[in-house]
Amino acid sequence: MAITKKERQTTIVEIEGSETRVTTTESRRGLQRLRRRDKKPKKPKEQPTAGQMTFFQHLGELRNRIIWSCLAVLAGSIIGFIYSRDLVGIFADLVKPYKLITTNVVDQFTIYMNLAIYVGLLLASPVIVYQIMAFLAPALEPESTPGTPEYEQELKTLKSIRHSLWFFIPFVAVSFAAGLAFSYYLVIPQAIHFLSNFSQEQIELLPEAQKFIGLVTGILFWSGVTFEVPIVLFLLAKIKVVTYKRLIKWWKWALVLSLVAAAFITPSPDVFNQAVIAVPVFGLYWLGVLLARFA
């Protein structure tokens, strides 16, 4: 509605204390427009994606992830050092009726520190995997032009991959723990029993603590890694690197690699102990093929 000349010339004078305010009809309408503009919600500031981040921003993000991982390892190592004596007792039970010995004054302290670090890495592994995934996840972005059917398809696929990666983090820890249990209760006792049978009356068996614990922890670690095979095959199938049909065709190579892994993990050279490991490893491969079928 048009404003008349009389309205433009009309002023309202309000005296409030010592302040004098002169307001015209046009100025009042201008103030109302400013108030409505101020009430509009501000758009949230968008976080930069991996492609928009600078090199130094990437370095800063990587530094933060490394710091959190190191703090997790430190906390786990403190817990491991507290229970290091109990862990040494668990390892000593594997060689009964023999007794572990040390030939150096600092060996016991070194053993406790090594066990503390191993436990710290084990307890912090879920946190480390999470930090790695959190650092790499923003890089999983569609490369096609936004709004195109190819872009929507890539976005859907990448969301599915991200969901699978986050979903399988707990299963990584469970699979690793299963590998530790399999090695501790089956592989290591059988290997020790086989190797200790070679002792004679002229040679007394005195296993050195540091070397024995180092050997056992190595077997435990690689057994845990081996039990991650099904998850790795599933994720490779999920990102379209391999297919379950191709994995089926590779079963002969998988059998050979299972035998090589068994010979590498077990310290005893007898065929029976190697078969005890090779058969489950080969079975894990077929479990991975089954999971890849539904990827």
Beta strands, then each sheet from edge to edge (+ up, - down):
strand 1: 12-16
strand 2: 19-23
sheet 1: 1+ 2-
end
